[in-house]
Amino acid sequence: MSASDHPVPARTVPSRTMKVRRMRFAYPKGGLRRHYADGDLILSHVVAVLSATFPKGEDFFVRSVRVCSGQITDPELKRQVKTFIGQEVVHGREHDTLNAQLRSMGYPTHWVDAFVKRSTRLGLRLMPPRASLGHTAALEHYTATLAECLLTDPRAQALLGDTEVRNVLLWHALEESEHKSVAFDVYRAVGGSERLRRRTMIEASAGLLGVTIIFTILSMLADPATYNPRRLAASLRALRHSPFLDEKVRARIRAYQRPGFHPDDFDATEILARWRTEFFGPDGALLDRLA
């Protein structure tokens, strides 16, 4: 048996600053432009598709972690799992609200939601618990990578404009970064192997990219702006230079396949402290969204 077949040794889980924030975002009628992501055609559709994956995707994450939580003995990790579940439940609820708004604007978020619901239910039924947890840890690496790109790169923030969508995505990014190691640490604690960890990352990557690309194309085909050659060409040029597709982002995604990788290899302590203060400090910008 090779070393990669053996369970990855669990480690002592460090204390992390995590909090369940019960948010309430609102979208006044007419408050969002059709192409709300800085007027960009493709990015607006991509964000709508990704937002539509979150409610059922977050539910899959919660179920995958919860089914293995009885095997956890570390009290700190138990605390973090409880907070992780609370944060993910709120994320799913708030993205449901956003997705309803996007659907009213013509984005087919209900198609994506229905597909992800069927796929995740099938996955939970057919996959062993460690494999479901491996998929969750892998997808959490994607969300944390994109989240920290958004939190650290002014170019990425500029793409979101100044709408409520910006607030939702930045708040979501903050909490994804806060709990980015929880599912991974649970995977280690229940005896997940390096080989399964790497394999589930490949599978999760194929699924995520496939869903995003296919549903973005379908969504755009229903948008009259797609058939404006100049508009489409300008959006394609912008996509090539997107901060979310930067080589640093791609390299960080690939880092998951390194032997001994851990999400904490990428330290976000300072950036998290900054955004917590900006959003929830004494004069925080999102204090009025706290329920």
Buried (B, 14 or more C-beta within 10 A) or exposed (E): EEEBEEBBEBEEBEEBEBEBBEBEBEBEEEEBEEBBBBBBBBBBBBBBBBBBBBBBBBBBBBBBBEBBBEEBEBEBBBBBBBBBBBBBBBBBBBBBBBBEBBBEBEBBBEBBBEBBBEBBBEBBEEBEBBBBBBBBBBBBBBBBBBBBBBBBBEEBBEBBBEBBBBBBBBBBBBBBBBBBBBBBBBBBBBBBBBBBBBBBBEBBBEBBEEBBEEBBEBBBEEBEBBEEEEBBEBBEEBBEEBBBEBEEBEEBBEBBEEEEBBBBEBEBEEBBEBBBEBBBEEEBBBEEBEE
